[in-house]
Amino acid sequence: MSADNEMLRSLVREALRDALGGASGASDIAKALAGHTPAPKPAQVVEMVSLSTDSEVTSFVHRILDLAADGKTLSALRQGEIVFQLTEQAKANGATNPGTTRIDKGAVTESTIRKAAESGSTLIVGRKVVVTSLARDKARDLGVTIVRESQQDNQKGSVMR
């Protein structure tokens, strides 16, 4: 048994020597520990957020502002002690629906605008897509952005509202 203990001690010494940059004696280890900076603390708080609609983004911004009002919490935010992660559903929505709905043919109606408003989408419409007058009015009322495909490609022109 003593051979096993001695082997274990030897392995521990070797591991310490490697971790402390080659220090071998007690005084070398003390010097190495005095100059050694501790590893940063891991995040203490993880908040899951979903940012798939405009209202969720607004709520998130308000949450950040509320947290930042307290100096101690603001410091924790800056030091990475409070971390925000997207929910799995938000990650899946971001991969499949990044907040835009594309319409390549046909007409954009009031109904289409209502659905876009419910999902928080921006409509990207093709060059030949017709946008009815009622749809434009409804988009303006509900805050839905309509972008013509040619405008998105070359960034010229104005966004329909």
Secondary structure, DSSP 4 states (H G I P E B T S, - for coil): -HHHHHHHHHHHHHHHHHHTTT--SHHHHHHHHHHPPPPPPPPSEEEEE--SSHHHHHHHHHHHHHHHTSHHHHHHHHTTSEEEEE-HHHHHHHHH-SSEEEE-SSEE-HHHHHHHHHHTPEEEE-TT-EE-HHHHHHHHHHT--EEEHHHHHH--S--B-
